[in-house]
Protein backbone atom coordinates (compact mmCIF):
# COMPACT_ATOMS: atom_id res chain seq x y z
CA UNK A 1 0.00 0.00 0.00
CA UNK A 2 1.15 3.52 -0.81
CA UNK A 3 0.12 6.88 0.65
CA UNK A 4 0.15 9.65 -1.92
CA UNK A 5 0.88 12.59 0.34
CA UNK A 6 1.33 16.05 -1.24
CA UNK A 7 4.90 16.18 -2.48
CA UNK A 8 5.88 12.58 -1.71
CA UNK A 9 4.80 8.95 -1.69
CA UNK A 10 5.09 6.80 1.43
CA UNK A 11 4.79 3.03 1.06
CA UNK A 12 4.42 -0.13 3.10
CA UNK A 13 6.73 -2.98 2.09
CA UNK A 14 6.60 -6.66 2.97
CA UNK A 15 10.39 -6.55 3.38
CA UNK A 16 10.79 -5.20 6.94
CA UNK A 17 14.34 -3.95 6.44
CA UNK A 18 13.27 -2.06 3.32
CA UNK A 19 10.25 -0.68 5.18
CA UNK A 20 12.40 0.58 8.05
CA UNK A 21 14.89 2.28 5.74
CA UNK A 22 12.14 3.86 3.66
CA UNK A 23 10.11 5.22 6.58
CA UNK A 24 13.20 6.54 8.37
CA UNK A 25 14.18 8.39 5.19
CA UNK A 26 10.68 9.86 4.99
CA UNK A 27 10.61 10.94 8.63
CA UNK A 28 13.96 10.83 10.48
CA UNK A 29 12.33 12.30 13.59
CA UNK A 30 10.08 9.22 13.77
CA UNK A 31 13.05 6.82 13.64
CA UNK A 32 12.64 5.42 17.21
CA UNK A 33 8.94 4.73 16.63
CA UNK A 34 9.60 3.27 13.16
CA UNK A 35 12.19 0.88 14.57
CA UNK A 36 9.75 -0.18 17.31
CA UNK A 37 7.06 -0.74 14.66
CA UNK A 38 9.40 -2.92 12.61
CA UNK A 39 10.44 -4.94 15.67
CA UNK A 40 6.77 -5.63 16.37
CA UNK A 41 6.14 -6.62 12.74
CA UNK A 42 8.96 -9.17 12.97
CA UNK A 43 7.50 -10.52 16.23
CA UNK A 44 4.12 -10.96 14.57
CA UNK A 45 5.45 -12.84 11.52
CA UNK A 46 5.07 -16.02 13.58
CA UNK A 47 1.64 -15.05 14.90
CA UNK A 48 -1.26 -17.02 13.50
CA UNK A 49 -4.54 -18.62 14.45
CA UNK A 50 -3.79 -22.17 15.68
CA UNK A 51 -5.79 -24.89 13.96
CA UNK A 52 -6.43 -27.52 16.64
CA UNK A 53 -8.54 -30.63 17.14
CA UNK A 54 -11.32 -30.85 19.72
CA UNK A 55 -10.83 -33.28 22.63
CA UNK A 56 -11.64 -37.01 22.22
CA UNK A 57 -11.79 -36.76 18.41
CA UNK A 58 -11.00 -39.75 16.23
CA UNK A 59 -9.08 -38.41 13.27
CA UNK A 60 -6.89 -39.65 10.44
CA UNK A 61 -4.23 -37.04 11.24
CA UNK A 62 -3.68 -34.99 14.37
CA UNK A 63 -3.27 -31.25 14.02
CA UNK A 64 0.11 -29.69 14.95
CA UNK A 65 0.82 -29.26 18.65
CA UNK A 66 -0.55 -25.98 19.99
CA UNK A 67 2.29 -25.95 22.53
CA UNK A 68 4.91 -25.99 19.78
CA UNK A 69 3.05 -23.25 17.92
CA UNK A 70 2.69 -21.30 21.17
CA UNK A 71 6.46 -21.18 21.76
CA UNK A 72 6.99 -19.66 18.32
CA UNK A 73 4.41 -16.99 19.06
CA UNK A 74 5.71 -15.96 22.52
CA UNK A 75 7.38 -12.74 21.24
CA UNK A 76 4.05 -11.64 19.72
CA UNK A 77 1.97 -12.86 22.67
CA UNK A 78 4.01 -10.67 25.04
CA UNK A 79 2.93 -7.64 23.01
CA UNK A 80 -0.79 -8.42 22.93
CA UNK A 81 -1.70 -6.77 26.24
CA UNK A 82 0.02 -3.39 25.59
CA UNK A 83 -1.07 -3.30 21.94
CA UNK A 84 -4.57 -4.46 22.80
CA UNK A 85 -5.02 -1.41 25.01
CA UNK A 86 -4.56 0.88 22.00
CA UNK A 87 -6.75 1.51 18.99
CA UNK A 88 -5.10 1.69 15.58
CA UNK A 89 -5.78 5.44 15.69
CA UNK A 90 -4.01 5.74 19.05
CA UNK A 91 -1.06 3.72 17.81
CA UNK A 92 -0.72 5.76 14.62
CA UNK A 93 -0.95 9.02 16.59
CA UNK A 94 2.48 8.28 18.08
CA UNK A 95 4.07 9.10 14.72
CA UNK A 96 4.75 12.73 13.85
CA UNK A 97 4.61 12.43 10.07
CA UNK A 98 0.98 12.73 8.88
CA UNK A 99 1.53 10.41 5.89
CA UNK A 100 2.72 7.58 8.16
CA UNK A 101 -0.30 8.11 10.39
CA UNK A 102 -2.65 7.98 7.41
CA UNK A 103 -0.91 4.92 5.98
CA UNK A 104 -1.19 2.93 9.22
CA UNK A 105 -4.85 3.82 9.75
CA UNK A 106 -5.57 2.65 6.19
CA UNK A 107 -4.32 -0.92 6.71
CA UNK A 108 -7.24 -2.01 8.90
CA UNK A 109 -10.22 -0.19 10.38
CA UNK A 110 -8.87 2.50 12.75
CA UNK A 111 -11.34 1.37 15.44
CA UNK A 112 -9.62 -2.03 15.69
CA UNK A 113 -7.10 -2.55 18.44
CA UNK A 114 -3.44 -2.24 17.47
CA UNK A 115 -2.99 -6.03 17.67
CA UNK A 116 -5.03 -6.29 14.47
CA UNK A 117 -2.72 -3.83 12.72
CA UNK A 118 0.49 -5.62 13.73
CA UNK A 119 -0.97 -9.06 13.04
CA UNK A 120 -1.89 -7.92 9.53
CA UNK A 121 1.51 -6.36 8.84
CA UNK A 122 3.23 -9.43 10.29
CA UNK A 123 1.14 -11.69 8.07
CA UNK A 124 2.18 -9.73 4.98
CA UNK A 125 5.85 -9.67 6.05
CA UNK A 126 5.74 -13.46 6.46
CA UNK A 127 4.20 -13.66 2.96
CA UNK A 128 1.29 -15.54 4.48
CA UNK A 129 -1.37 -13.06 3.38
CA UNK A 130 -2.92 -12.07 0.09
CA UNK A 131 -5.97 -12.72 -2.02
CA UNK A 132 -6.79 -15.55 -4.37
CA UNK A 133 -6.50 -15.02 -8.10
CA UNK A 134 -10.01 -14.34 -9.32
CA UNK A 135 -11.15 -12.89 -6.01
CA UNK A 136 -13.83 -14.04 -3.58
CA UNK A 137 -16.08 -15.40 -6.32
CA UNK A 138 -13.38 -17.87 -7.38
CA UNK A 139 -12.78 -18.79 -3.74
CA UNK A 140 -16.48 -19.53 -3.20
CA UNK A 141 -16.71 -21.48 -6.47
CA UNK A 142 -13.69 -23.59 -5.52
CA UNK A 143 -15.24 -24.44 -2.16
CA UNK A 144 -18.58 -25.33 -3.75
CA UNK A 145 -16.86 -27.56 -6.31
CA UNK A 146 -14.90 -29.38 -3.59
CA UNK A 147 -18.08 -29.87 -1.53
CA UNK A 148 -19.99 -31.30 -4.48
CA UNK A 149 -17.11 -33.58 -5.48
CA UNK A 150 -17.25 -35.02 -1.95
CA UNK A 151 -20.93 -35.84 -2.47
CA UNK A 152 -22.52 -32.69 -1.07
CA UNK A 153 -25.64 -31.17 -2.59
CA UNK A 154 -26.15 -27.41 -2.75
CA UNK A 155 -29.64 -25.98 -3.15
CA UNK A 156 -29.28 -22.44 -4.49
CA UNK A 157 -31.87 -19.68 -4.13
CA UNK A 158 -33.34 -21.35 -1.05
CA UNK A 159 -33.65 -19.41 2.19
CA UNK A 160 -34.02 -21.21 5.51
CA UNK A 161 -36.90 -19.73 7.49
CA UNK A 162 -36.53 -21.66 10.75
CA UNK A 163 -34.49 -24.44 12.31
CA UNK A 164 -36.87 -27.12 13.59
CA UNK A 165 -36.11 -28.04 17.19
CA UNK A 166 -38.20 -30.57 19.12
CA UNK A 167 -37.44 -32.14 22.49
CA UNK A 168 -34.09 -30.36 22.65
CA UNK A 169 -32.83 -31.73 19.34
CA UNK A 170 -32.39 -30.14 15.90
CA UNK A 171 -34.58 -32.08 13.46
CA UNK A 172 -34.47 -30.14 10.21
CA UNK A 173 -34.93 -26.82 8.44
CA UNK A 174 -38.06 -25.02 7.25
CA UNK A 175 -37.57 -23.95 3.61
CA UNK A 176 -40.37 -22.53 1.45
CA UNK A 177 -42.90 -23.80 3.95
CA UNK A 178 -41.52 -27.35 3.81
CA UNK A 179 -39.53 -29.13 6.52
CA UNK A 180 -36.35 -30.69 5.20
CA UNK A 181 -35.43 -33.36 7.77
CA UNK A 182 -31.82 -33.64 8.95
CA UNK A 183 -29.82 -35.75 11.36
CA UNK A 184 -27.79 -32.65 12.26
CA UNK A 185 -27.48 -29.02 11.21
CA UNK A 186 -24.47 -26.71 10.98
CA UNK A 187 -25.71 -23.11 10.89
CA UNK A 188 -23.21 -21.07 8.87
CA UNK A 189 -25.23 -17.89 8.42
CA UNK A 190 -24.39 -14.93 10.66
CA UNK A 191 -24.63 -16.36 14.18
CA UNK A 192 -25.86 -13.07 15.64
CA UNK A 193 -28.82 -13.01 13.27
CA UNK A 194 -29.39 -16.76 13.41
CA UNK A 195 -29.88 -17.01 17.18
CA UNK A 196 -32.74 -14.50 16.96
CA UNK A 197 -34.35 -15.21 13.59
CA UNK A 198 -33.90 -18.94 12.91
CA UNK A 199 -35.11 -20.25 16.26
CA UNK A 200 -38.48 -20.08 17.92
CA UNK A 201 -38.01 -19.09 20.69
CA UNK A 202 -34.65 -17.33 20.16
CA UNK A 203 -31.62 -18.96 21.77
CA UNK A 204 -31.06 -17.54 25.25
CA UNK A 205 -28.04 -19.52 26.43
CA UNK A 206 -25.29 -17.58 28.23
CA UNK A 207 -22.98 -17.45 25.23
CA UNK A 208 -25.80 -16.06 23.05
CA UNK A 209 -26.54 -13.31 25.57
CA UNK A 210 -22.84 -12.45 25.69
CA UNK A 211 -22.65 -12.33 21.88
CA UNK A 212 -25.57 -9.91 21.74
CA UNK A 213 -24.09 -7.70 24.45
CA UNK A 214 -20.58 -7.60 22.98
CA UNK A 215 -21.53 -7.03 19.35
CA UNK A 216 -24.10 -4.34 20.11
CA UNK A 217 -21.40 -2.13 21.66
CA UNK A 218 -20.77 1.15 19.78
CA UNK A 219 -18.18 0.61 17.09
CA UNK A 220 -18.09 -3.18 17.51
CA UNK A 221 -20.08 -3.92 14.36
CA UNK A 222 -18.06 -3.20 11.23
CA UNK A 223 -20.15 -2.09 8.27
CA UNK A 224 -19.17 -0.42 5.06
CA UNK A 225 -20.20 0.82 1.67
CA UNK A 226 -18.22 -0.87 -1.10
CA UNK A 227 -17.78 1.13 -4.29
CA UNK A 228 -16.74 -0.48 -7.59
CA UNK A 229 -15.82 1.56 -10.67
CA UNK A 230 -14.84 0.45 -14.16
CA UNK A 231 -12.82 2.98 -16.16
CA UNK A 232 -11.79 3.06 -19.81
CA UNK A 233 -8.13 3.69 -18.97
CA UNK A 234 -5.05 1.54 -18.42
CA UNK A 235 -3.72 2.22 -14.90
CA UNK A 236 -1.23 -0.66 -14.74
CA UNK A 237 1.67 1.73 -14.09
CA UNK A 238 0.16 2.86 -10.76
CA UNK A 239 0.56 1.23 -7.32
CA UNK A 240 -1.93 -1.56 -6.60
CA UNK A 241 -3.21 0.12 -3.44
CA UNK A 242 -3.21 3.84 -2.69
CA UNK A 243 -4.49 6.05 0.11
CA UNK A 244 -4.56 9.84 -0.08
CA UNK A 245 -5.95 12.83 1.83
CA UNK A 246 -8.76 14.84 0.25
CA UNK A 247 -8.26 18.49 -0.59
CA UNK A 248 -12.00 18.93 -0.15
CA UNK A 249 -13.41 16.51 2.46
CA UNK A 250 -17.07 15.63 2.01
CA UNK A 251 -19.81 14.51 4.37
CA UNK A 252 -21.39 11.09 4.18
CA UNK A 253 -23.84 9.54 6.64
CA UNK A 254 -23.16 12.22 9.22
CA UNK A 255 -19.37 12.07 9.22
CA UNK A 256 -16.62 13.78 7.25
CA UNK A 257 -14.63 11.72 4.77
CA UNK A 258 -11.13 13.20 4.85
CA UNK A 259 -9.19 10.52 2.97
CA UNK A 260 -9.82 7.69 0.54
CA UNK A 261 -8.03 4.43 -0.19
CA UNK A 262 -8.52 2.62 -3.47
CA UNK A 263 -7.39 -0.69 -4.93
CA UNK A 264 -6.56 -1.29 -8.60
CA UNK A 265 -6.85 -4.63 -10.35
CA UNK A 266 -4.87 -3.77 -13.48
CA UNK A 267 -2.53 -6.70 -13.01
CA UNK A 268 -5.28 -9.24 -12.35
CA UNK A 269 -6.88 -11.11 -15.23
CA UNK A 270 -10.63 -11.03 -15.68
CA UNK A 271 -11.44 -7.86 -13.77
CA UNK A 272 -11.69 -5.51 -16.72
CA UNK A 273 -11.40 -5.56 -20.55
CA UNK A 274 -8.02 -4.93 -22.13
CA UNK A 275 -6.68 -1.40 -21.57
CA UNK A 276 -9.38 -0.80 -18.94
CA UNK A 277 -9.18 -0.89 -15.14
CA UNK A 278 -11.33 -1.87 -12.19
CA UNK A 279 -11.16 0.25 -9.03
CA UNK A 280 -12.69 -0.51 -5.64
CA UNK A 281 -12.98 1.59 -2.49
CA UNK A 282 -14.44 1.02 0.97
CA UNK A 283 -16.17 3.64 3.10
CA UNK A 284 -16.05 2.24 6.62
CA UNK A 285 -18.38 3.33 9.37
CA UNK A 286 -21.74 2.64 10.91
CA UNK A 287 -23.99 3.68 8.03
CA UNK A 288 -26.80 1.12 8.35
CA UNK A 289 -29.35 3.53 9.80
CA UNK A 290 -28.48 6.12 7.16
CA UNK A 291 -29.15 3.71 4.30
CA UNK A 292 -32.21 2.20 5.99
CA UNK A 293 -33.72 5.67 6.32
CA UNK A 294 -32.83 6.47 2.69
CA UNK A 295 -34.68 3.38 1.51
CA UNK A 296 -37.72 4.23 3.66
CA UNK A 297 -37.76 7.74 2.19
CA UNK A 298 -37.48 6.48 -1.37
CA UNK A 299 -34.08 8.07 -2.05
CA UNK A 300 -31.84 5.00 -1.68
CA UNK A 301 -30.63 4.94 -5.31
CA UNK A 302 -30.20 8.72 -5.29
CA UNK A 303 -27.98 8.54 -2.19
CA UNK A 304 -25.86 5.81 -3.79
CA UNK A 305 -25.37 7.93 -6.88
CA UNK A 306 -24.44 10.96 -4.77
CA UNK A 307 -21.81 8.94 -2.91
CA UNK A 308 -20.40 7.60 -6.18
CA UNK A 309 -20.22 11.08 -7.71
CA UNK A 310 -18.39 12.51 -4.67
CA UNK A 311 -15.87 9.69 -4.75
CA UNK A 312 -15.41 9.89 -8.52
CA UNK A 313 -14.73 13.64 -8.30
CA UNK A 314 -12.01 13.00 -5.70
CA UNK A 315 -10.53 10.15 -7.75
CA UNK A 316 -10.47 12.19 -10.94
CA UNK A 317 -8.51 14.89 -9.14
CA UNK A 318 -6.07 12.29 -7.83
CA UNK A 319 -5.93 10.25 -11.07
CA UNK A 320 -6.28 12.62 -14.05
CA UNK A 321 -6.16 9.75 -16.64
CA UNK A 322 -9.61 8.53 -15.52
CA UNK A 323 -11.36 11.90 -15.88
CA UNK A 324 -14.55 11.36 -17.88
CA UNK A 325 -13.76 7.67 -18.39
CA UNK A 326 -15.86 5.97 -15.71
CA UNK A 327 -18.16 3.70 -17.72
CA UNK A 328 -19.71 1.49 -15.04
CA UNK A 329 -20.13 1.71 -11.28
CA UNK A 330 -21.89 0.10 -8.35
CA UNK A 331 -22.33 0.83 -4.64
CA UNK A 332 -22.97 -1.99 -2.19
CA UNK A 333 -24.29 -0.68 1.13
CA UNK A 334 -24.84 -2.42 4.49
CA UNK A 335 -28.36 -3.16 3.23
CA UNK A 336 -26.80 -5.02 0.30
CA UNK A 337 -24.76 -7.20 2.66
CA UNK A 338 -27.84 -7.77 4.80
CA UNK A 339 -29.88 -8.84 1.77
CA UNK A 340 -27.30 -11.12 0.18
CA UNK A 341 -25.57 -12.54 3.25
CA UNK A 342 -28.17 -12.27 6.01
CA UNK A 343 -25.68 -10.55 8.31
CA UNK A 344 -26.94 -8.44 11.20
CA UNK A 345 -27.25 -4.84 9.93
CA UNK A 346 -25.02 -5.83 7.03
CA UNK A 347 -21.96 -6.04 9.26
CA UNK A 348 -19.22 -8.39 8.10
CA UNK A 349 -17.03 -8.36 11.17
CA UNK A 350 -17.11 -7.86 14.92
CA UNK A 351 -14.36 -5.71 16.38
CA UNK A 352 -12.89 -6.03 19.84
CA UNK A 353 -12.54 -2.39 20.93
CA UNK A 354 -9.19 -1.35 22.38
CA UNK A 355 -8.87 -2.38 26.02
CA UNK A 356 -11.64 -5.00 25.80
CA UNK A 357 -11.27 -8.71 26.34
CA UNK A 358 -11.60 -10.91 23.27
CA UNK A 359 -14.52 -13.32 23.50
CA UNK A 360 -14.49 -16.84 22.04
CA UNK A 361 -17.73 -18.76 21.48
CA UNK A 362 -18.29 -22.49 21.26
CA UNK A 363 -19.44 -24.00 17.97
CA UNK A 364 -21.84 -26.23 19.91
CA UNK A 365 -24.80 -24.95 21.98
CA UNK A 366 -25.45 -26.45 25.39
CA UNK A 367 -29.13 -27.34 25.26
CA UNK A 368 -29.84 -28.29 21.63
CA UNK A 369 -28.38 -31.57 20.39
CA UNK A 370 -27.19 -32.16 16.82
CA UNK A 371 -26.85 -28.41 16.24
CA UNK A 372 -23.61 -26.59 15.48
CA UNK A 373 -22.57 -23.05 14.55
CA UNK A 374 -19.77 -21.78 12.32
CA UNK A 375 -18.90 -18.37 10.95
CA UNK A 376 -17.09 -15.10 11.45
CA UNK A 377 -18.89 -14.19 14.71
CA UNK A 378 -17.58 -17.22 16.62
CA UNK A 379 -13.96 -16.16 17.07
CA UNK A 380 -12.18 -12.78 17.00
CA UNK A 381 -11.26 -11.04 14.83
CA UNK A 382 -13.62 -12.64 12.31
CA UNK A 383 -13.17 -12.79 8.57
CA UNK A 384 -12.83 -15.68 6.14
CA UNK A 385 -10.05 -17.58 7.99
CA UNK A 386 -12.19 -17.66 11.14
CA UNK A 387 -15.24 -18.80 9.18
CA UNK A 388 -13.24 -21.66 7.66
CA UNK A 389 -11.65 -22.66 10.97
CA UNK A 390 -14.96 -22.68 12.85
CA UNK A 391 -16.50 -24.72 10.04
CA UNK A 392 -13.76 -27.29 10.57
CA UNK A 393 -14.41 -27.30 14.33
CA UNK A 394 -18.16 -27.69 13.85
CA UNK A 395 -17.55 -30.66 11.54
CA UNK A 396 -15.30 -32.21 14.20
CA UNK A 397 -18.02 -31.90 16.86
CA UNK A 398 -20.47 -33.53 14.46
CA UNK A 399 -18.05 -36.40 13.76
CA UNK A 400 -17.39 -36.96 17.45
CA UNK A 401 -21.08 -36.92 18.34
CA UNK A 402 -21.94 -39.41 15.60
CA UNK A 403 -18.93 -41.67 16.11
CA UNK A 404 -17.37 -40.85 12.74
CA UNK A 405 -13.65 -40.56 12.03
CA UNK A 406 -12.74 -37.01 10.99
CA UNK A 407 -10.67 -37.04 7.80
CA UNK A 408 -8.09 -34.29 8.22
N, C-alpha and C positions, 0 to 999 in steps of 0.2 A: 504494500500500500504506500502511496505517495501523498504528501500534503503539498498542494500548490499554494504556497504562501506568497504574497506580493514580493517580488524580487528574488525569490529562491524556491527550490524544491527540497523538501525534507522527506526521506523515505525510511521505511522499515525493511530490513533485510533478514532473511533466514539465517545467514551467516552472522553469528553474534560478534565476532571480532570485527567484521566489516561494519556492522551496525554501530558498535562502540566508536570506532574511528570516525564514521560519518557524523554521528550526532555530536561528538566532541568538537568536530570541525565547525559544525553549524552553531553550536553554543558552548564555547569554552567555559563560560561561567557555570554551566550546568554539569561540568565534568564529574564531580563527586556523585551526583544523583544518577547520571547516565551509567557510570560504572556499577553503582548499586543495582540499577535496573538490569544490566546485563548479567550480573552475578545471579540475580533471581531467575532470569530466563534460563540460564544454564542449570540451575537447581531444578527447574520445572520441566526440563527435557525428559526426565525419567518419570514424571508424574502422569499417571493414567488411571482410568477406572478399572479396578481389578474385576476380572471375569471369573467367578467362583461357582462351585457346585453347592447345592443345598445339602444339609445333613441327611444321612441314611439314603442316599441316592445310588441306585445301581446304574452304572454307566460304562460305556465301552472304553472311555478314556478320561482320566481325571484331569481337571483343570490345573494349571500351574499353582504352586504353593503361594498363598497370599502372604505368608511370612517372608518368603524370598523376595517377592515383589515389594513388600513393605520396607525391607532394608534398603532397597534401591531408592525408595522415595523419601527416606528420612530427611535429607536436606530440604526437600520441598515441604514436607509435613511440618518441619520446625518453623516455617514461615507462614503457615496457614492462619494461626491466631492473629499475629500483627497485621497481616494483609487483609484478613477477614473483617477487621474492625474499620477498614477504610472502603469508601466507594471508589469507583474508577475516577470519578471527578475529583475526589479528595487526593487520590494518589497523583493524578496528573497535575494538580495545582502546586505540587512541590517544585515543578520545573519552571524556570523563569522565562524560557523562550515560548511565545504563544503558539508557534507552529508545532512544537513537540507536544504541548498540551492538547492541541486539537487532534493531532495524529493519534495519541494514546486513547482519547475519548471516542475515536472513530472505530477502534478495533472491535469493541463489544459495547453493549448499551452502557452509558455512563452511570446508570443506577445500580449496575451489578457491583458486587464487592470486588476488591482488587485481586483476589485469588483467581477470579474468572479471567481477568486480563492476563496475568502471568501464566496461567495454565494454557491459554490460547497461544500466547507468544512462544511458550516452551514447546507446545505441540508443533508449531510451524518450524521452530529451530531444529527439532528432532526429525523433521521431514515426515511427520506422522499425521499431518493434516492437509486437507485439500478438498476438492470436489470431483465427483466422478465425471468422466467424459460423457456428455449428453445430458448432464444435469439430473435433477430429482426425478424427472419422468422416466429416464433410463433406469435409475436406481429402483423405482417402483416396479417397472416392467420386468427387470431382472428377478426381483423377489417373487413376483407373481408367477413367472415362468418356472422358477425353482419349485415353488409350492405345488404347482400343477403337475410337474414332472414327478413329484413324490406321491402323487395320487390325490392331491387336494382339489376341491371344487370351489370355484369362486362364482358367486351370484352377484353380478353387477346391477346397479340401479335398484337395489333393494335396501330399504331402510328399516332397521329393527325398531319396533315401537316399544316393546317391553321385554324384559327377561322374565320368564315364567319361573316362579319359585313356589314350591309347595312342600310343606312339612320340613322346612329348613334345607331344602335341596334344590339346586338349579335343574330344571327339567327341559327347558327349551327356550325358543325365542318367538315372539309374536311379530310376524312380518306380513304386511298387507292383509291384516285380519285373520291370518292363519298361523297356528302354532306349528313351528318346525321343531320336532322333538330332538333332544340331544342328551348324550350321556354326561357331557361336561361342556362348559362354556368358558372361553377366554375373552373377556371384554377388552378390546383394544382401542375403543373410542376414548375421547378425553374423559379421564376418570372423574374429574370434578363435575362434569355434566352428567356422566353416567349414573353416579350414585343418587342423583336427584331425579333424573328423567326416565331412566330405564327400569326403575324398581318401584313397586307399589306395595307397601309404603317405601319411601326413600331409606337408604341405608343410614343407620344412626350409630354405628359402632364408633368406638373412641377414635380410631385412626381417621374415619370419615369426618368426624367433627373437627379434628385437628387440621385436616386438609382444607376444609372450608375456612377455618379461622386464619390459617397461614396465607392462603392464596387470596383472600379478600383484603389483605392489608394494602394500604396505598402504595402504589409503585411495584407491587409484587407480580401483578399480571402484566406480561409484556405483550403489547399489541402494536400493530404497525399498519401503515399504508404502503403498498408495494407498487412502484411505478415502473412500467416497462415502455420503452420507446424504441422504435425502429427508424433509423435514419439512412438516407441515400447518400452515404459518405463513408469512405474507407478510413478508419481511425486506428489501424493496426500499428502505427508508429507511436501511439500514446501508451502510457502506463496502464496496466490492466485495472488497477483500482486507484481512485483519486479522491481526496477530500479537499475542500477549499472553503474559505470564509466568503460570505456574501457581502458585496458592497452595499446592497440594499436588502436587509432582512425583510421577511414578510411574515404575516400572521397566519397561522393555520390552527384551527380547533382550539383557539384561546391561548396559544403560546407562540412566541416568536421563533422562527426558523432562521438561525444565524449562520449556518454552514450546511453544506450538502456533501454527500459522499456517493460517488457513482462507481459502477463496475462495467467494464467493457468486455465483450465476448468476441472481439475481432479474431483472436487466434483459435477459437473453438469452432469446429465444423458443425453445420446444421442450425446455427442460431440466426443467420441472416443470409440473404443472397450474396453473390459475389460482389465485391466492392461496396457492400453495405455493412452496417454495424448495428448490433443490439446493445442497448444501454439499460441498466436497471438501477433504481435507487430505492432506499427505504426511509420512510419518515416514521421514526419511533415515537411512542408516546401513547398515553391513554386517550384514544380518540373514539372509542366505541359509542359513547353517549352522543357525541357530535354527529356521527354518521347515522345513528338511529333516529335522532331528531330530524336530520335532513331527509331521511326516507319518509318519515311521518308527515313532513311538510311538503312532500312532493318535489323537493329540489335536490335529490340524491345525485342524479346524473350531472346536474348543473354544478354542484360542489366538486365532483370529481374532475370535471373539465377545468374549473377554476384552479384547482390544485395543479393539474398538469400544465396549464398555461404559465403559472408562476414558476414552476420548476424549469420548464422549457426556456423561459426568458433568461433565467439564471445560467442555464447550461449554454445557451447560445452566446452569452457574454464571455463565458469561460472557454468555450470551444467554438471559435468563429467558423470552422469548416462545416458545422451542422446547421448554421443559420438558414432557415427556410427549407430545410431538408427532412424534417420529421414527417414521415409518411404514415406511420401507424403508432398507436399508443393504447395503453390500458392502465387502469388504476384498480388494484385490489385493496379493499378496505377491510377492517375487522369484521364487517358484516359478510364479506366474501368468504373469509376464513370460517366464520360461524356456519355459513350455508353449506360450504363444500366439505368441511372437516368435522362439523359438530362440536367445535371447541367452545368452551365457555367464554362468551363475549369476544370470540374470535382471537383469543390469546393463544400463542403458540409456545409459551414458555412461562415457567414460574421462577421468579428471581428471589434469592435469599438476600434481603437488604443487608447492608454493611452492619456488622455488630450482632446479627441475628444467628441463631443456631440453625444449622442445616437439618432438615427433617427427612427421614427415610421411611417409606411406607412398604408394608408387606404386599406381595402379589396375591396373597390368599386371605380372604375375609375370615373372621372367626366363627360366624354363626350360620353361614350358608355353604353347604358342601357342594363339591364339584363346580365351584365357581372360582375364577381367577381373573386378575387384572394385569394389564401391561400397558405401558405408554409413558409419555414424557413427564407426566405429573408424579410418577412413583418415586423417582430419585432426583436429587439436585445434580447438575443444574438443568436437566431436561435436554431436549434436542433428540436428534435421530439416534446417536449412539445409546442413549439411555433407553429409548423405545425398543431398540433391538435387544439390548441386554435384559430388560425386564420381560420381554417376550420369551427369551431363552429360559429365564427363571420360572416363569409361569408354566412353560412346557415341562420343566423338571418337576414342579409340584404335581402336575397332572400325571406324569409317568410314575412318580413315587406312589401317589394315591391309588393308581390302578395296577400297580405291580408290573410296570413295563420298564424295560431297560432303555435308558436314554442314550441315543446314539450321538455322540459328541462329534 
